[in-house]
Amino acid sequence: MNIELIGAMVEIISAANKTDKAQKGKVIDETKNTITIETKKGNKKFIKNTITLKVKTREEMIIDGKTITKRSYDRIKG
């Protein structure tokens, strides 16, 4: 997967932590293992390998967080 997530609008459609489900907003930061989303209630950090995201770019796609547990620049050049 070689898309840039920072700046994308996302929604968490499933999560190991039930309170994380349905959180949505704009991705503002990404590390190897986490993703930070700017939500209506502030910035929230999520562990990638425990969530599934719906990403809205030019088209909508579903991403299992386990598949993107790399640094963004390693994933994009990959």
N, C-alpha and C positions, 0 to 999 in steps of 0.2 A: 504494500500500500504506500503510494508515494504522494499523498496529499498533505498540505499544510493545515493543521488543525487550528493553530492560533488565528483568531479572528472569525472562525466559523461558528455558526449557531448550532448548538447541540441540545439533545434531550436524552436523559438517562432512561432507557426503557426497561432495564432490569438491573438489579444490584443485589449483592449479598446482604447489604444493610438496607432493610426495607425503607428507612427514612430517606435514602438517597434516590429511590425510584421517583420518576417524574420531575426531578430537578431539571431545569433548563436555563439556558442563557448562552452567553458568548464566551468562547475559550480565550483566556487571557494569558495563560502560561502552561507550559508542559515540560515535565522532566522525564527521565527514563521510566519511572514507575508511577507518576502522578499526573493529573490534569487539573487545572484550576479554572473554574467557571464563574463568571460574573453573573450572579442571579439577582432577582429583585430584592432578596434579603441579604445581599452582600456577597463577597467572594467565598467560594467553597472549594476545597481541595478533595479530590477523589482518587482512590487507588485504582489504577487502570485495570489490573487483572481481576477486579471484583465487579466490573460494570459492563454493560452493553449500551452503546450509544447510537442514537439516530442523528446523523450529521446532515445538515442542510447546506449544501454548496450549490453548484449549478443544478445538481440533481440530488435526490435524497438517497442516503445509503445507511445501512446498518453495519456497525463495526463492533466486533467482540474486542473488549479492551485487552485481552490476552495477546491479540495479534499485533498490538502496537506498543508493547513494552520495550521500546528502544528510545534512544534520544531522537528527537524529531529530525535533526540533520543526518543521522545515520539511516533513518527510515526513508527519508526523501531521496537521498543519493543512491540508495540501495538498489 
